[in-house]
């Protein structure tokens, strides 16, 4: 390729159960109808601290950085990142469509 670099773009696909994720999250971080941001932050930290190898891959894929768990201004402005961590912990990898599978091929061509 005479001096040119080949580059591939990868897309990652995951599924999750919306209802069970939100039910479990509400039990952990909602008190008296309000989100307790400190609990959300603590839960996200616990998820990261106890992450499996598979979850570590997911976190890497979404460009997780340890500063996500900080709250430098003490205003909860990082809460969307804590939520993202919690959501990532519920992800299940979707099957790759790049793997040639008879059942996928039949499904696509039917």
N, C-alpha and C positions, 0 to 999 in steps of 0.2 A: 504494500500500500504506500510506497514511497513517501514517507514522512507524514502521513495522515494517521490520525488515531481513530479507530472505530469505537463507536459509543452505542451502548444499548440502553434503552429506557425500560425500567421495570415498574410494573404497577402491582400493588399488593391488594388483595381483596379479602375481606373478612365479613363474617356474619355475626349477629348476636341476637339474643332474645330480648326485645325491647321491654316487654312487660316485666319479666323476671329481673332484668337489670335495674330498672327504675324502682321496683318494689324493694329489692335488697338495698339499694342506695338510700331510699327514703328511710328505711329502718335504721340505717347507720348514721345519717347526717341531718335528718329533719326532727326538730323538737318544737312542739306547740305550733305546727304549721309553718315554721321558719327554718331555712337552711342554716345550720350551725357551721360557719366557715372553718372554724378551728377543727371541728370533727372531720370535715371534708379534707382539710390539709393533712390531718393525722392519718386518716384512712389511706390517702394517696401515698403518704410516706411509708406506711406499712405494706402497701401493695408493692412498692419499689423494693423495699428491704427484703421482702419474702418472695420476690419474683422467680418464677421457673425459667429455665433456659428458653422455652418457647415465648414467654412473655418478654424476656429480655430482647429477643429478636423483634417482637412487635414494637417495643419501645424504641429500639434502634431505628426501625423503619419509619417511625413518626418523628424521628430526630429529637427524642427525649434528651434533656440536659438536666443535671442535678439542680440547677438554679430554678427549675420549674417549681420546686418545693419551697422556695423562699417566699417570704412576704415582706419585702424590704420596706415598704411604706406602711405596713400594718393596716392596710385598707381592704384586703381581700382581692386586690386587683389581679392576682394570679389564680383566682378560683377556677377560671375556665381551663387552666392547665391541670389543676387537680382533678377536675371533672374528666378531662381527656385521659388522664392516667387511669382513673376508675373505669372509664368506658373501655379502654384498651385491655384492661384485665378481663373483660367479658367477651372479648373477640374470640372467634373460632375461625381458623383459616378456611377460606373457600377453596374448592378444588381448582387446580390450575387448568385452564383451557388449552395450555400449550402442550399438555400431556395427551398424546393420542389415545383416546379411549373409544372403544366400540360403542358404548352406551351414549357417550357425549356426541360422537359422530352421528349416530342414528338420530338423536334428539335434534341436532342442528339441521340435518338433511331432510328430516320428515316434514 
